[in-house]
Amino acid sequence: MVTVYVGPDSYAFHTYKELLCHDSTFFKAALQGSFKEGNEQTVSLPEDDVETFKIYQTWLHTKKLRYNFDHVEWWLCFAKLWVFADKMGSTSLQNDTIDAICATIRQNDTLPWASPSAVCFIFDNTSTGCPIRKLVLYHAYRTAREPPTHFELEDYHVGFLSRLTSLFLQHTEKCTKWDDSEQLIWWKFDGPRYHIG
């Protein structure tokens, strides 16, 4: 067993080494090499989120993501999980997170835009062109008939607003009616299109 200390308060998680190393290049390097972590069988992740690691640990054991898509910050939950998976070098978790995002959007047609905090987290912690950036943009475009009324647009990341504006301009030239535009964008919520590797 390996002990992983997560967050500034060092919340302790106990997980099988084999599970951690199988799906994570980070844990494989840390625990199977000659680093201190390998010798002591402990890893410290002080900058990571405890709730995100709880979801990760459950996923390690079940290969299923357990989440609450009715939660107002469901986008932020997925964003933290995707960024964490990227940091840990777990493409399987990244791809499962993408699939969960797409399934959530397809099953819940009235979900609102991502909050400014979710969008800012995504744009501050990912690179241009990464899958989760594209999905948060397409989802905002898809639901733009009902933009968020409880957030101010100026609270959103400027890169997000710039790309969203470009998306509108591109599709305005191609579509004369919203229904046509809707059909054009709907296919974009197909998870495998955004898989890594």
N, C-alpha and C positions, 0 to 999 in steps of 0.2 A: 504493500500500500504506500501511496505517496500522499504527503500533506501539502496542499496548496493554500497559501495565505493570500486572501484577496481583499483589496480595498485598504484605505488608510487605517482602519481598525484591525487589520489582519484577521478577518473572519476565516476560520479553518475549514477546509473541505478535505475529505479523505476519499481518494479515488485510486482505482487499480492502475498501476504503471502501464500495463499493456494497453489499456483503453486509451490513456492519454497519448502514448507514443504512436499508436496505430494511425490516428487521424490528425496528428499535429507535428509538423516539422520542428516547431519551436520546442515542444516537450521532448521530442525524440533527441534533439541536440542537447538539451539541458540535462536530461535524465540518463541518457545512455553514453554520454561523453565523460571527460575527466574534470568537468566543472564541479564546483562546490555543491550545486544542486544534485548532481548525480551521486556524489559521495554521501550526502546527508538525506537524500530522497525527500527533499522539500523544495518548493518553489514559491517565491514571493512575487505577487502581482499587485503592488500597492496602488497603482493608478487605474486598476480595472474595477468594474462595477459588480457588486455582490449579486444583485438580482440577475444580471446577465450570466454570471458564472453558474448560478443555480439552473438556469435554462440549459446552459451548455452541459452541465453534469448529467442532467436528466436525458438530454439528447445522446450523450456518450453511451448510456446504458440501454436506451430504448430505440435510438435512431428515429425518434419522433419529437417534433417540437410541440411543447405545451405552452400555449399563450392565450391571452384574452383579447380577441380582436374587437370587442366592444369598448375596450378601454380607450379613452380619449388620446392617449399617447402611444397607440399601437405602432405607429410609424417609428417613433423614437426607440421603442423596444426592439424592433427588427433592425433598425440602423445600428444600435449598439452591438447587437449580436453579429451582424455582418462585419462590422469593423473589428470586433474582437476575433472573429474567425480569420480575418485577413492577417491580423497580428500574430495569431497562433499558427498560421500556415495550414489551415484546415479548409481545403477547397470543398470537401464534402458538406461541411456545415454552411459555408457560403452559398453553395448551390441549393441546399435544403431551405435556407432562409429566403432565397429568391423565390423558390417554389411556393413557400408559405405566403409571401407577400402577394404574389400573383393570384393564388387561390383565394386569399382574403378579399382582394379587390373584385374578383369575378363573382364571389358569393354574396357580396354586400355592396350593391350598386349605389347605395346612398352614403357610403363612408365619406366624411369630409376630407378636405385637403390635410396634408401633414401640417403640424403646428410649426411656427417659426423656430422653436427650439429643436425640433426634429430635423428640419431643413438645414439649419445652421450646423447642426452636428454632422450631418451627411456631407455638406460642402466643405466643412473645416477639416474633416478626417478622411477624405477620399480624394482620388485624383480625377482629373478630367476624363470623361468617357467611361467611368466605371459603371457597372450594371445598376447599382442601387441609385445612383444619381439619375440615370435615365428613367428608372421606374417612378421615382418621386415626381419627376417632371411630367411624365405621361399621365400619371394619376391626377395631378393638378389640372392638366389640360382637359382630361376627360370629365372632370367635375367642375369645370370653370363656369358653368351656368349658375352655380350656387357657390361663389367664393366665400371663404370663411368670414363670418360677420363678427366673431368675437376676437379676431386678430387684426392688426393694422398691417397693410402691405409693406410699410417701411420697416417692420420688424423682421421681414424675411431677408435672407442672404441675397446680396446684390447679384451674385452669379446666377442664382436660381431665377430671379426675376428677369434677368437679361436673357437667359436661355428660354424661359417660358414665353417671353415676348417674341423671340425669334420663331419659336414653334408655332405661335398663333399666326405670324406673318406668312410663314411657309404654307400653312394649311389653308389660310384665307385665299391664297392665290389658286389653290387646287380645288377648293370646295365652295359651293355657293349656298349650301344649306347645312345646318348643324347635323342633321341626320347622316348626311354623307360623310362629314368629318368624323362623326362617332364611329361609323363603320371602318373608317381608315385607321383610327387609333386603337380599336378594340383588340386587334390581333397582337398588339404590342404587350399584352399581359399573358404571354405564353412563356412560362418559366424557363424551359430549356434554351430559349433564345439568348438568355443572359448567363448561362452556366460558364464557369471557368474551367479550363482544362479539357 
